[in-house]
Amino acid sequence: MTGPEHYKEAERLSAMVQRHPDSSDAVALAILALAEAQLAHAAATALNDNHPQEGGMPLDDLTAWREAAGTYASSIKGDDR
């Protein structure tokens, strides 16, 4: 699973908890959501910039992160969208 996929899964699980807060599974789902969010955070931290020539994140990964986080900006340098 990629970092953006972990992020989306954390959002999905969190939404399930919000829809059913009194469910017997709510605590377990919340814990899973936190674990997914931590994995996403670790991936984002490890790949924290978009300058691939200096060891940073490739543009495609940066685009995936921004789309997953709902913050996509078409002004990303080198993006043709």
N, C-alpha and C positions, 0 to 999 in steps of 0.2 A: 504494500500500500504506500502511495506517495504522501508527502506532506499535505498537499491540497486535499487529497482524499481523506486523510485523517481529520482535517479541519471540517470538511463537509459532513463526515460521520459524527463528529462532536456536535455540530449544529443539529443534525437529525435526531440524535439521542436526547439532546437538551430539549428540543421541541416536544418529543414524546413525554418527557417528564412534566413539562408545562401543561400539556393537554390532560394528563392523568396524574396530578400530584398526590392523590390519595390511593393510588394503586399500590399493591403489595410489591410491585417491581420498581417503584419509583426510585428508591435508594440505590438499587443495583444499577439502574439505567443512568442515574446521576454519576455514579462512580465510573461507569464505562465512558460517559461523556467527558469526564475530567481526564481520564487516561488518554482518550483520543486527542483532546485539546493539548495535553502535555507533549504527545508525540508530534503533533503539528507544530507546536512552539519550538521543540528541539530542532526539527527540520528547518524551520524558518530562520532560527538563530544560526544554525550551522551554515546556511547559505544566505547570508544577510545582505549581499549586494549584487548588483547586476553588471559587474564589470568582469566578464569571463577571462579577459587577458590577465587579470590579476588574481585569479583563483576564486572569483565570485560566481554568482548564479547565472546560468545561461538565460538568454532572453525568453526562450520558450517556457522555462520554469518560472521566471518572474511573471510572465503573462498568466500562467496557470494559477499562481498564488493570488494575483490581483482579481482574477475572475472568481476564484473560490471564496475570497473574502468579500466579494461584492464591491471592490474598489477599483475596478478596471478603469484605467485612463488611457485613452487612445494616443496620448502624447508620449508614450514610452519611446525613447529614441530607437530608431530602427524598425518600428512596428508599422506595417503597411495597412492596418485596418482602417 
